[in-house]
């Protein structure tokens, strides 16, 4: 189920990017390019285009899949990727290390006999 939602999320993301890039801007007339005031800025908004409707639908699907994936990620237990997954055998554990003997304390030492 997670794989299906993740695949849908990726597909919707790509489609949303493409649809937004295809759309024209709000003020695409020449007066807006030079800082002038467009008459459309004060008039009615007009009809909503099909691309705008598609953008809203894709945006809603994107939000729903994002929230769904986030909820599923937090319910997963927060395990690490380094931990073994169920079904795989755990790595062999080392035996506890033997304690090393303490080094000898420095003290008076006799000189080594000549050879």
Secondary structure, DSSP 8 states (H G I E B T S, - for coil): -HHHHHHHHHHHHHHHHHHHHHS--S--SHHHHTT---GGGTS------HHHHHHHHHHHHHHHHHHHHHHHHHHT----TTS--TTS---------------------------
